[in-house]
Amino acid sequence: MTKPVLESPCIKVCAVEGRTGYCIGCGRSLKEIGGWSQFSAEERTTIMEALPARMTTANPSEKLDTGT
């Protein structure tokens, strides 16, 4: 029996922005990232629905210093 695939917003760009406390890749907090597999489907859905607003409030120029 195979496990169902757990939906995740992770895009493998993992760094927490100090000002907001959210990952610059997916918008989740460290607590949300760490507990993701233990959350219920409803809890994950609620978090996923909040992510677009979190990501649009971040200043893209402050996300990563690429040195260019």
CHARMM internal coordinates of N, CA and C (Angstrom, degrees):
IC EDIT
DIST 1 N 1 CA 1.4469
DIST 1 CA 1 C 1.5362
ANGL 1 N 1 CA 1 C 108.67
DIST 1 C 2 N 1.3231
ANGL 1 CA 1 C 2 N 117.51
DIHE 1 N 1 CA 1 C 2 N 129.50
DIST 2 N 2 CA 1.4585
ANGL 1 C 2 N 2 CA 121.37
DIHE 1 CA 1 C 2 N 2 CA -179.81
DIST 2 CA 2 C 1.5196
ANGL 2 N 2 CA 2 C 110.63
DIHE 1 C 2 N 2 CA 2 C -96.61
DIST 2 C 3 N 1.3362
ANGL 2 CA 2 C 3 N 114.79
DIHE 2 N 2 CA 2 C 3 N 149.30
DIST 3 N 3 CA 1.4571
ANGL 2 C 3 N 3 CA 120.35
DIHE 2 CA 2 C 3 N 3 CA 177.32
DIST 3 CA 3 C 1.5243
ANGL 3 N 3 CA 3 C 109.36
DIHE 2 C 3 N 3 CA 3 C -77.16
DIST 3 C 4 N 1.3290
ANGL 3 CA 3 C 4 N 117.12
DIHE 3 N 3 CA 3 C 4 N 144.17
DIST 4 N 4 CA 1.4658
ANGL 3 C 4 N 4 CA 118.82
DIHE 3 CA 3 C 4 N 4 CA 176.01
DIST 4 CA 4 C 1.5277
ANGL 4 N 4 CA 4 C 109.90
DIHE 3 C 4 N 4 CA 4 C -68.04
DIST 4 C 5 N 1.3195
ANGL 4 CA 4 C 5 N 116.47
DIHE 4 N 4 CA 4 C 5 N 150.07
DIST 5 N 5 CA 1.4529
ANGL 4 C 5 N 5 CA 121.31
DIHE 4 CA 4 C 5 N 5 CA 178.49
DIST 5 CA 5 C 1.5233
ANGL 5 N 5 CA 5 C 108.29
DIHE 4 C 5 N 5 CA 5 C -71.70
DIST 5 C 6 N 1.3146
ANGL 5 CA 5 C 6 N 116.09
DIHE 5 N 5 CA 5 C 6 N 128.97
DIST 6 N 6 CA 1.4526
ANGL 5 C 6 N 6 CA 122.21
DIHE 5 CA 5 C 6 N 6 CA -179.39
DIST 6 CA 6 C 1.5214
ANGL 6 N 6 CA 6 C 108.79
DIHE 5 C 6 N 6 CA 6 C -88.78
DIST 6 C 7 N 1.3177
ANGL 6 CA 6 C 7 N 116.97
DIHE 6 N 6 CA 6 C 7 N 117.48
DIST 7 N 7 CA 1.4507
ANGL 6 C 7 N 7 CA 121.41
DIHE 6 CA 6 C 7 N 7 CA 179.13
DIST 7 CA 7 C 1.5265
ANGL 7 N 7 CA 7 C 109.72
DIHE 6 C 7 N 7 CA 7 C -63.41
DIST 7 C 8 N 1.3242
ANGL 7 CA 7 C 8 N 115.79
DIHE 7 N 7 CA 7 C 8 N 135.50
DIST 8 N 8 CA 1.4552
ANGL 7 C 8 N 8 CA 121.15
DIHE 7 CA 7 C 8 N 8 CA -179.41
DIST 8 CA 8 C 1.5246
ANGL 8 N 8 CA 8 C 109.20
DIHE 7 C 8 N 8 CA 8 C -144.76
DIST 8 C 9 N 1.3463
ANGL 8 CA 8 C 9 N 116.55
DIHE 8 N 8 CA 8 C 9 N 144.73
DIST 9 N 9 CA 1.4649
ANGL 8 C 9 N 9 CA 119.42
DIHE 8 CA 8 C 9 N 9 CA 177.42
DIST 9 CA 9 C 1.5310
ANGL 9 N 9 CA 9 C 113.04
DIHE 8 C 9 N 9 CA 9 C -84.48
DIST 9 C 10 N 1.3219
ANGL 9 CA 9 C 10 N 117.15
DIHE 9 N 9 CA 9 C 10 N 0.42
DIST 10 N 10 CA 1.4632
ANGL 9 C 10 N 10 CA 121.58
DIHE 9 CA 9 C 10 N 10 CA -176.20
DIST 10 CA 10 C 1.5291
ANGL 10 N 10 CA 10 C 110.97
DIHE 9 C 10 N 10 CA 10 C -60.34
DIST 10 C 11 N 1.3513
ANGL 10 CA 10 C 11 N 115.03
DIHE 10 N 10 CA 10 C 11 N 131.64
DIST 11 N 11 CA 1.4641
ANGL 10 C 11 N 11 CA 120.27
DIHE 10 CA 10 C 11 N 11 CA 176.35
DIST 11 CA 11 C 1.5284
ANGL 11 N 11 CA 11 C 110.63
DIHE 10 C 11 N 11 CA 11 C -117.18
DIST 11 C 12 N 1.3333
ANGL 11 CA 11 C 12 N 115.96
DIHE 11 N 11 CA 11 C 12 N 15.10
DIST 12 N 12 CA 1.4731
ANGL 11 C 12 N 12 CA 123.26
DIHE 11 CA 11 C 12 N 12 CA 177.27
DIST 12 CA 12 C 1.5304
ANGL 12 N 12 CA 12 C 112.42
DIHE 11 C 12 N 12 CA 12 C 64.81
DIST 12 C 13 N 1.3222
ANGL 12 CA 12 C 13 N 116.90
DIHE 12 N 12 CA 12 C 13 N 30.34
DIST 13 N 13 CA 1.4619
ANGL 12 C 13 N 13 CA 123.78
DIHE 12 CA 12 C 13 N 13 CA 171.03
DIST 13 CA 13 C 1.5151
ANGL 13 N 13 CA 13 C 103.92
DIHE 12 C 13 N 13 CA 13 C -120.26
DIST 13 C 14 N 1.3162
ANGL 13 CA 13 C 14 N 116.01
DIHE 13 N 13 CA 13 C 14 N 86.96
DIST 14 N 14 CA 1.4594
ANGL 13 C 14 N 14 CA 121.25
DIHE 13 CA 13 C 14 N 14 CA -168.67
DIST 14 CA 14 C 1.5158
ANGL 14 N 14 CA 14 C 112.66
DIHE 13 C 14 N 14 CA 14 C -107.85
DIST 14 C 15 N 1.3170
ANGL 14 CA 14 C 15 N 114.85
DIHE 14 N 14 CA 14 C 15 N 105.62
DIST 15 N 15 CA 1.4581
ANGL 14 C 15 N 15 CA 122.17
DIHE 14 CA 14 C 15 N 15 CA 175.22
DIST 15 CA 15 C 1.5152
ANGL 15 N 15 CA 15 C 107.06
DIHE 14 C 15 N 15 CA 15 C -158.77
DIST 15 C 16 N 1.3129
ANGL 15 CA 15 C 16 N 116.29
DIHE 15 N 15 CA 15 C 16 N 129.79
DIST 16 N 16 CA 1.4623
ANGL 15 C 16 N 16 CA 119.90
DIHE 15 CA 15 C 16 N 16 CA -178.77
DIST 16 CA 16 C 1.5181
ANGL 16 N 16 CA 16 C 109.16
DIHE 15 C 16 N 16 CA 16 C -90.23
DIST 16 C 17 N 1.3141
ANGL 16 CA 16 C 17 N 115.21
DIHE 16 N 16 CA 16 C 17 N 128.03
DIST 17 N 17 CA 1.4605
ANGL 16 C 17 N 17 CA 122.91
DIHE 16 CA 16 C 17 N 17 CA 178.64
DIST 17 CA 17 C 1.5212
ANGL 17 N 17 CA 17 C 107.86
DIHE 16 C 17 N 17 CA 17 C -78.04
DIST 17 C 18 N 1.3181
ANGL 17 CA 17 C 18 N 116.78
DIHE 17 N 17 CA 17 C 18 N 123.47
DIST 18 N 18 CA 1.4595
ANGL 17 C 18 N 18 CA 121.72
DIHE 17 CA 17 C 18 N 18 CA -173.62
DIST 18 CA 18 C 1.5160
ANGL 18 N 18 CA 18 C 114.82
DIHE 17 C 18 N 18 CA 18 C -61.65
DIST 18 C 19 N 1.3163
ANGL 18 CA 18 C 19 N 117.46
DIHE 18 N 18 CA 18 C 19 N -34.68
DIST 19 N 19 CA 1.4606
ANGL 18 C 19 N 19 CA 120.91
DIHE 18 CA 18 C 19 N 19 CA -177.00
DIST 19 CA 19 C 1.5235
ANGL 19 N 19 CA 19 C 112.04
DIHE 18 C 19 N 19 CA 19 C -69.51
DIST 19 C 20 N 1.3293
ANGL 19 CA 19 C 20 N 116.88
DIHE 19 N 19 CA 19 C 20 N -42.72
DIST 20 N 20 CA 1.4661
ANGL 19 C 20 N 20 CA 120.87
DIHE 19 CA 19 C 20 N 20 CA -175.97
DIST 20 CA 20 C 1.5220
ANGL 20 N 20 CA 20 C 113.15
DIHE 19 C 20 N 20 CA 20 C -97.37
DIST 20 C 21 N 1.3406
ANGL 20 CA 20 C 21 N 117.12
DIHE 20 N 20 CA 20 C 21 N -28.17
DIST 21 N 21 CA 1.4561
ANGL 20 C 21 N 21 CA 120.95
DIHE 20 CA 20 C 21 N 21 CA -174.95
DIST 21 CA 21 C 1.5204
ANGL 21 N 21 CA 21 C 113.09
DIHE 20 C 21 N 21 CA 21 C 82.01
DIST 21 C 22 N 1.3310
ANGL 21 CA 21 C 22 N 116.22
DIHE 21 N 21 CA 21 C 22 N 10.49
DIST 22 N 22 CA 1.4635
ANGL 21 C 22 N 22 CA 120.88
DIHE 21 CA 21 C 22 N 22 CA -179.58
DIST 22 CA 22 C 1.5278
ANGL 22 N 22 CA 22 C 110.52
DIHE 21 C 22 N 22 CA 22 C -108.20
DIST 22 C 23 N 1.3237
ANGL 22 CA 22 C 23 N 115.31
DIHE 22 N 22 CA 22 C 23 N 149.21
DIST 23 N 23 CA 1.4532
ANGL 22 C 23 N 23 CA 121.75
DIHE 22 CA 22 C 23 N 23 CA 175.80
DIST 23 CA 23 C 1.5300
ANGL 23 N 23 CA 23 C 108.83
DIHE 22 C 23 N 23 CA 23 C -64.54
DIST 23 C 24 N 1.3361
ANGL 23 CA 23 C 24 N 117.00
DIHE 23 N 23 CA 23 C 24 N 135.01
DIST 24 N 24 CA 1.4585
ANGL 23 C 24 N 24 CA 119.98
DIHE 23 CA 23 C 24 N 24 CA -179.49
DIST 24 CA 24 C 1.5250
ANGL 24 N 24 CA 24 C 112.23
DIHE 23 C 24 N 24 CA 24 C -73.90
DIST 24 C 25 N 1.3263
ANGL 24 CA 24 C 25 N 117.50
DIHE 24 N 24 CA 24 C 25 N -15.89
DIST 25 N 25 CA 1.4603
ANGL 24 C 25 N 25 CA 120.42
DIHE 24 CA 24 C 25 N 25 CA 179.60
DIST 25 CA 25 C 1.5161
ANGL 25 N 25 CA 25 C 113.48
DIHE 24 C 25 N 25 CA 25 C -87.60
DIST 25 C 26 N 1.3363
ANGL 25 CA 25 C 26 N 116.57
DIHE 25 N 25 CA 25 C 26 N -42.63
DIST 26 N 26 CA 1.4665
ANGL 25 C 26 N 26 CA 119.16
DIHE 25 CA 25 C 26 N 26 CA -174.26
DIST 26 CA 26 C 1.5271
ANGL 26 N 26 CA 26 C 114.34
DIHE 25 C 26 N 26 CA 26 C -120.38
DIST 26 C 27 N 1.3313
ANGL 26 CA 26 C 27 N 117.42
DIHE 26 N 26 CA 26 C 27 N -18.94
DIST 27 N 27 CA 1.4614
ANGL 26 C 27 N 27 CA 119.88
DIHE 26 CA 26 C 27 N 27 CA 178.92
DIST 27 CA 27 C 1.5147
ANGL 27 N 27 CA 27 C 115.58
DIHE 26 C 27 N 27 CA 27 C 91.40
DIST 27 C 28 N 1.3387
ANGL 27 CA 27 C 28 N 117.44
DIHE 27 N 27 CA 27 C 28 N 1.10
DIST 28 N 28 CA 1.4629
ANGL 27 C 28 N 28 CA 119.43
DIHE 27 CA 27 C 28 N 28 CA 179.76
DIST 28 CA 28 C 1.5193
ANGL 28 N 28 CA 28 C 111.33
DIHE 27 C 28 N 28 CA 28 C -85.91
DIST 28 C 29 N 1.3345
ANGL 28 CA 28 C 29 N 115.56
DIHE 28 N 28 CA 28 C 29 N 156.20
DIST 29 N 29 CA 1.4576
ANGL 28 C 29 N 29 CA 121.24
DIHE 28 CA 28 C 29 N 29 CA 173.93
DIST 29 CA 29 C 1.5326
ANGL 29 N 29 CA 29 C 108.75
DIHE 28 C 29 N 29 CA 29 C -81.59
DIST 29 C 30 N 1.3229
ANGL 29 CA 29 C 30 N 116.36
DIHE 29 N 29 CA 29 C 30 N 166.46
DIST 30 N 30 CA 1.4681
ANGL 29 C 30 N 30 CA 119.37
DIHE 29 CA 29 C 30 N 30 CA 177.41
DIST 30 CA 30 C 1.5263
ANGL 30 N 30 CA 30 C 111.08
DIHE 29 C 30 N 30 CA 30 C -60.30
DIST 30 C 31 N 1.3252
ANGL 30 CA 30 C 31 N 117.17
DIHE 30 N 30 CA 30 C 31 N -38.79
DIST 31 N 31 CA 1.4656
ANGL 30 C 31 N 31 CA 120.90
DIHE 30 CA 30 C 31 N 31 CA 178.35
DIST 31 CA 31 C 1.5320
ANGL 31 N 31 CA 31 C 110.43
DIHE 30 C 31 N 31 CA 31 C -62.16
DIST 31 C 32 N 1.3132
ANGL 31 CA 31 C 32 N 116.72
DIHE 31 N 31 CA 31 C 32 N -42.07
DIST 32 N 32 CA 1.4720
ANGL 31 C 32 N 32 CA 120.75
DIHE 31 CA 31 C 32 N 32 CA 179.55
DIST 32 CA 32 C 1.5216
ANGL 32 N 32 CA 32 C 111.17
DIHE 31 C 32 N 32 CA 32 C -67.89
DIST 32 C 33 N 1.3257
ANGL 32 CA 32 C 33 N 117.02
DIHE 32 N 32 CA 32 C 33 N -40.89
DIST 33 N 33 CA 1.4684
ANGL 32 C 33 N 33 CA 120.37
DIHE 32 CA 32 C 33 N 33 CA 178.57
DIST 33 CA 33 C 1.5259
ANGL 33 N 33 CA 33 C 110.15
DIHE 32 C 33 N 33 CA 33 C -63.37
DIST 33 C 34 N 1.3305
ANGL 33 CA 33 C 34 N 116.33
DIHE 33 N 33 CA 33 C 34 N -47.36
DIST 34 N 34 CA 1.4629
ANGL 33 C 34 N 34 CA 121.10
DIHE 33 CA 33 C 34 N 34 CA -177.72
DIST 34 CA 34 C 1.5122
ANGL 34 N 34 CA 34 C 114.14
DIHE 33 C 34 N 34 CA 34 C -65.53
DIST 34 C 35 N 1.3158
ANGL 34 CA 34 C 35 N 117.08
DIHE 34 N 34 CA 34 C 35 N -33.93
DIST 35 N 35 CA 1.4569
ANGL 34 C 35 N 35 CA 120.55
DIHE 34 CA 34 C 35 N 35 CA -177.01
DIST 35 CA 35 C 1.5136
ANGL 35 N 35 CA 35 C 115.06
DIHE 34 C 35 N 35 CA 35 C -98.17
DIST 35 C 36 N 1.3277
ANGL 35 CA 35 C 36 N 117.03
DIHE 35 N 35 CA 35 C 36 N 3.76
DIST 36 N 36 CA 1.4634
ANGL 35 C 36 N 36 CA 121.82
DIHE 35 CA 35 C 36 N 36 CA -171.59
DIST 36 CA 36 C 1.5280
ANGL 36 N 36 CA 36 C 113.52
DIHE 35 C 36 N 36 CA 36 C -50.57
DIST 36 C 37 N 1.3073
ANGL 36 CA 36 C 37 N 118.00
DIHE 36 N 36 CA 36 C 37 N -47.38
DIST 37 N 37 CA 1.4749
ANGL 36 C 37 N 37 CA 120.06
DIHE 36 CA 36 C 37 N 37 CA -175.74
DIST 37 CA 37 C 1.5270
ANGL 37 N 37 CA 37 C 112.59
DIHE 36 C 37 N 37 CA 37 C -72.63
DIST 37 C 38 N 1.3293
ANGL 37 CA 37 C 38 N 117.88
DIHE 37 N 37 CA 37 C 38 N -17.28
DIST 38 N 38 CA 1.4591
ANGL 37 C 38 N 38 CA 120.63
DIHE 37 CA 37 C 38 N 38 CA 178.48
DIST 38 CA 38 C 1.5303
ANGL 38 N 38 CA 38 C 112.79
DIHE 37 C 38 N 38 CA 38 C -93.05
DIST 38 C 39 N 1.3366
ANGL 38 CA 38 C 39 N 117.51
DIHE 38 N 38 CA 38 C 39 N -14.55
DIST 39 N 39 CA 1.4559
ANGL 38 C 39 N 39 CA 119.94
DIHE 38 CA 38 C 39 N 39 CA 179.85
DIST 39 CA 39 C 1.5191
ANGL 39 N 39 CA 39 C 110.95
DIHE 38 C 39 N 39 CA 39 C -70.80
DIST 39 C 40 N 1.3197
ANGL 39 CA 39 C 40 N 115.09
DIHE 39 N 39 CA 39 C 40 N 151.33
DIST 40 N 40 CA 1.4658
ANGL 39 C 40 N 40 CA 119.61
DIHE 39 CA 39 C 40 N 40 CA 174.73
DIST 40 CA 40 C 1.5234
ANGL 40 N 40 CA 40 C 109.09
DIHE 39 C 40 N 40 CA 40 C -71.93
DIST 40 C 41 N 1.3147
ANGL 40 CA 40 C 41 N 116.61
DIHE 40 N 40 CA 40 C 41 N 164.52
DIST 41 N 41 CA 1.4632
ANGL 40 C 41 N 41 CA 121.36
DIHE 40 CA 40 C 41 N 41 CA 177.40
DIST 41 CA 41 C 1.5235
ANGL 41 N 41 CA 41 C 110.07
DIHE 40 C 41 N 41 CA 41 C -58.00
DIST 41 C 42 N 1.3266
ANGL 41 CA 41 C 42 N 116.75
DIHE 41 N 41 CA 41 C 42 N -37.86
DIST 42 N 42 CA 1.4660
ANGL 41 C 42 N 42 CA 120.84
DIHE 41 CA 41 C 42 N 42 CA -179.60
DIST 42 CA 42 C 1.5290
ANGL 42 N 42 CA 42 C 110.97
DIHE 41 C 42 N 42 CA 42 C -66.66
DIST 42 C 43 N 1.3360
ANGL 42 CA 42 C 43 N 116.65
DIHE 42 N 42 CA 42 C 43 N -41.05
DIST 43 N 43 CA 1.4632
ANGL 42 C 43 N 43 CA 120.30
DIHE 42 CA 42 C 43 N 43 CA 178.27
DIST 43 CA 43 C 1.5286
ANGL 43 N 43 CA 43 C 110.79
DIHE 42 C 43 N 43 CA 43 C -64.54
DIST 43 C 44 N 1.3281
ANGL 43 CA 43 C 44 N 116.57
DIHE 43 N 43 CA 43 C 44 N -43.25
DIST 44 N 44 CA 1.4649
ANGL 43 C 44 N 44 CA 119.75
DIHE 43 CA 43 C 44 N 44 CA 178.49
DIST 44 CA 44 C 1.5231
ANGL 44 N 44 CA 44 C 111.17
DIHE 43 C 44 N 44 CA 44 C -63.59
DIST 44 C 45 N 1.3233
ANGL 44 CA 44 C 45 N 116.94
DIHE 44 N 44 CA 44 C 45 N -39.90
DIST 45 N 45 CA 1.4678
ANGL 44 C 45 N 45 CA 120.94
DIHE 44 CA 44 C 45 N 45 CA 178.67
DIST 45 CA 45 C 1.5246
ANGL 45 N 45 CA 45 C 110.65
DIHE 44 C 45 N 45 CA 45 C -62.86
DIST 45 C 46 N 1.3224
ANGL 45 CA 45 C 46 N 117.22
DIHE 45 N 45 CA 45 C 46 N -43.37
DIST 46 N 46 CA 1.4657
ANGL 45 C 46 N 46 CA 121.19
DIHE 45 CA 45 C 46 N 46 CA 178.97
DIST 46 CA 46 C 1.5236
ANGL 46 N 46 CA 46 C 110.85
DIHE 45 C 46 N 46 CA 46 C -60.30
DIST 46 C 47 N 1.3291
ANGL 46 CA 46 C 47 N 116.32
DIHE 46 N 46 CA 46 C 47 N -44.16
DIST 47 N 47 CA 1.4638
ANGL 46 C 47 N 47 CA 120.29
DIHE 46 CA 46 C 47 N 47 CA 178.79
DIST 47 CA 47 C 1.5185
ANGL 47 N 47 CA 47 C 109.99
DIHE 46 C 47 N 47 CA 47 C -65.04
DIST 47 C 48 N 1.3263
ANGL 47 CA 47 C 48 N 117.69
DIHE 47 N 47 CA 47 C 48 N -46.15
DIST 48 N 48 CA 1.4674
ANGL 47 C 48 N 48 CA 122.01
DIHE 47 CA 47 C 48 N 48 CA -179.13
DIST 48 CA 48 C 1.5306
ANGL 48 N 48 CA 48 C 110.85
DIHE 47 C 48 N 48 CA 48 C -57.93
DIST 48 C 49 N 1.3224
ANGL 48 CA 48 C 49 N 116.88
DIHE 48 N 48 CA 48 C 49 N -37.52
DIST 49 N 49 CA 1.4616
ANGL 48 C 49 N 49 CA 120.35
DIHE 48 CA 48 C 49 N 49 CA -180.00
DIST 49 CA 49 C 1.5304
ANGL 49 N 49 CA 49 C 112.01
DIHE 48 C 49 N 49 CA 49 C -68.38
DIST 49 C 50 N 1.3331
ANGL 49 CA 49 C 50 N 117.38
DIHE 49 N 49 CA 49 C 50 N -26.48
DIST 50 N 50 CA 1.4666
ANGL 49 C 50 N 50 CA 121.60
DIHE 49 CA 49 C 50 N 50 CA -179.84
DIST 50 CA 50 C 1.5276
ANGL 50 N 50 CA 50 C 112.50
DIHE 49 C 50 N 50 CA 50 C -82.87
DIST 50 C 51 N 1.3168
ANGL 50 CA 50 C 51 N 118.10
DIHE 50 N 50 CA 50 C 51 N -18.80
DIST 51 N 51 CA 1.4592
ANGL 50 C 51 N 51 CA 121.15
DIHE 50 CA 50 C 51 N 51 CA -172.46
DIST 51 CA 51 C 1.5303
ANGL 51 N 51 CA 51 C 114.96
DIHE 50 C 51 N 51 CA 51 C -63.11
DIST 51 C 52 N 1.3309
ANGL 51 CA 51 C 52 N 120.47
DIHE 51 N 51 CA 51 C 52 N -43.17
DIST 52 N 52 CA 1.4687
ANGL 51 C 52 N 52 CA 118.12
DIHE 51 CA 51 C 52 N 52 CA -179.59
DIST 52 CA 52 C 1.5284
ANGL 52 N 52 CA 52 C 113.20
DIHE 51 C 52 N 52 CA 52 C -57.48
DIST 52 C 53 N 1.3161
ANGL 52 CA 52 C 53 N 117.89
DIHE 52 N 52 CA 52 C 53 N -41.02
DIST 53 N 53 CA 1.4662
ANGL 52 C 53 N 53 CA 120.66
DIHE 52 CA 52 C 53 N 53 CA 178.83
DIST 53 CA 53 C 1.5200
ANGL 53 N 53 CA 53 C 110.59
DIHE 52 C 53 N 53 CA 53 C -65.97
DIST 53 C 54 N 1.3253
ANGL 53 CA 53 C 54 N 117.49
DIHE 53 N 53 CA 53 C 54 N -39.57
DIST 54 N 54 CA 1.4625
ANGL 53 C 54 N 54 CA 120.73
DIHE 53 CA 53 C 54 N 54 CA 177.93
DIST 54 CA 54 C 1.5243
ANGL 54 N 54 CA 54 C 110.53
DIHE 53 C 54 N 54 CA 54 C -61.74
DIST 54 C 55 N 1.3105
ANGL 54 CA 54 C 55 N 116.11
DIHE 54 N 54 CA 54 C 55 N -42.89
DIST 55 N 55 CA 1.4611
ANGL 54 C 55 N 55 CA 120.79
DIHE 54 CA 54 C 55 N 55 CA -175.73
DIST 55 CA 55 C 1.5295
ANGL 55 N 55 CA 55 C 111.66
DIHE 54 C 55 N 55 CA 55 C -71.24
DIST 55 C 56 N 1.3263
ANGL 55 CA 55 C 56 N 118.85
DIHE 55 N 55 CA 55 C 56 N -32.64
DIST 56 N 56 CA 1.4612
ANGL 55 C 56 N 56 CA 120.31
DIHE 55 CA 55 C 56 N 56 CA -179.14
DIST 56 CA 56 C 1.5136
ANGL 56 N 56 CA 56 C 112.47
DIHE 55 C 56 N 56 CA 56 C -78.01
DIST 56 C 57 N 1.3277
ANGL 56 CA 56 C 57 N 117.91
DIHE 56 N 56 CA 56 C 57 N -19.50
DIST 57 N 57 CA 1.4611
ANGL 56 C 57 N 57 CA 119.77
DIHE 56 CA 56 C 57 N 57 CA 179.27
DIST 57 CA 57 C 1.5198
ANGL 57 N 57 CA 57 C 111.97
DIHE 56 C 57 N 57 CA 57 C -85.10
DIST 57 C 58 N 1.3086
ANGL 57 CA 57 C 58 N 117.16
DIHE 57 N 57 CA 57 C 58 N -13.77
DIST 58 N 58 CA 1.4695
ANGL 57 C 58 N 58 CA 120.71
DIHE 57 CA 57 C 58 N 58 CA 179.04
DIST 58 CA 58 C 1.5238
ANGL 58 N 58 CA 58 C 109.05
DIHE 57 C 58 N 58 CA 58 C -76.75
DIST 58 C 59 N 1.3254
ANGL 58 CA 58 C 59 N 116.11
DIHE 58 N 58 CA 58 C 59 N 146.96
DIST 59 N 59 CA 1.4518
ANGL 58 C 59 N 59 CA 121.68
DIHE 58 CA 58 C 59 N 59 CA 177.81
DIST 59 CA 59 C 1.5233
ANGL 59 N 59 CA 59 C 108.29
DIHE 58 C 59 N 59 CA 59 C -86.47
DIST 59 C 60 N 1.3419
ANGL 59 CA 59 C 60 N 118.33
DIHE 59 N 59 CA 59 C 60 N 110.50
DIST 60 N 60 CA 1.4672
ANGL 59 C 60 N 60 CA 120.13
DIHE 59 CA 59 C 60 N 60 CA -176.41
DIST 60 CA 60 C 1.5203
ANGL 60 N 60 CA 60 C 113.55
DIHE 59 C 60 N 60 CA 60 C -56.77
DIST 60 C 61 N 1.3050
ANGL 60 CA 60 C 61 N 118.62
DIHE 60 N 60 CA 60 C 61 N -31.65
DIST 61 N 61 CA 1.4666
ANGL 60 C 61 N 61 CA 119.95
DIHE 60 CA 60 C 61 N 61 CA -178.02
DIST 61 CA 61 C 1.5280
ANGL 61 N 61 CA 61 C 111.32
DIHE 60 C 61 N 61 CA 61 C -70.86
DIST 61 C 62 N 1.3146
ANGL 61 CA 61 C 62 N 118.10
DIHE 61 N 61 CA 61 C 62 N -17.96
DIST 62 N 62 CA 1.4545
ANGL 61 C 62 N 62 CA 121.41
DIHE 61 CA 61 C 62 N 62 CA 179.56
DIST 62 CA 62 C 1.5275
ANGL 62 N 62 CA 62 C 112.33
DIHE 61 C 62 N 62 CA 62 C -97.36
DIST 62 C 63 N 1.3337
ANGL 62 CA 62 C 63 N 118.18
DIHE 62 N 62 CA 62 C 63 N -3.21
DIST 63 N 63 CA 1.4548
ANGL 62 C 63 N 63 CA 120.74
DIHE 62 CA 62 C 63 N 63 CA -176.16
DIST 63 CA 63 C 1.5195
ANGL 63 N 63 CA 63 C 112.62
DIHE 62 C 63 N 63 CA 63 C -66.88
DIST 63 C 64 N 1.3092
ANGL 63 CA 63 C 64 N 117.33
DIHE 63 N 63 CA 63 C 64 N -56.52
DIST 64 N 64 CA 1.4626
ANGL 63 C 64 N 64 CA 121.09
DIHE 63 CA 63 C 64 N 64 CA -178.87
DIST 64 CA 64 C 1.5058
ANGL 64 N 64 CA 64 C 110.31
DIHE 63 C 64 N 64 CA 64 C -137.27
DIST 64 C 65 N 1.2962
ANGL 64 CA 64 C 65 N 117.02
DIHE 64 N 64 CA 64 C 65 N 138.32
DIST 65 N 65 CA 1.4470
ANGL 64 C 65 N 65 CA 121.23
DIHE 64 CA 64 C 65 N 65 CA 172.63
DIST 65 CA 65 C 1.5202
ANGL 65 N 65 CA 65 C 106.16
DIHE 64 C 65 N 65 CA 65 C -95.11
DIST 65 C 66 N 1.3075
ANGL 65 CA 65 C 66 N 116.62
DIHE 65 N 65 CA 65 C 66 N 106.53
DIST 66 N 66 CA 1.4577
ANGL 65 C 66 N 66 CA 121.14
DIHE 65 CA 65 C 66 N 66 CA -176.70
DIST 66 CA 66 C 1.5187
ANGL 66 N 66 CA 66 C 112.53
DIHE 65 C 66 N 66 CA 66 C -88.03
DIST 66 C 67 N 1.3414
ANGL 66 CA 66 C 67 N 116.64
DIHE 66 N 66 CA 66 C 67 N -4.56
DIST 67 N 67 CA 1.4474
ANGL 66 C 67 N 67 CA 119.98
DIHE 66 CA 66 C 67 N 67 CA 177.91
DIST 67 CA 67 C 1.5132
ANGL 67 N 67 CA 67 C 113.75
DIHE 66 C 67 N 67 CA 67 C 77.13
DIST 67 C 68 N 1.3205
ANGL 67 CA 67 C 68 N 117.85
DIHE 67 N 67 CA 67 C 68 N 11.83
DIST 68 N 68 CA 1.4693
ANGL 67 C 68 N 68 CA 119.70
DIHE 67 CA 67 C 68 N 68 CA 179.78
DIST 68 CA 68 C 1.4999
ANGL 68 N 68 CA 68 C 111.42
DIHE 67 C 68 N 68 CA 68 C -100.80
END
COOR INIT
IC SEED 1 N 1 CA 1 C
IC BUILD
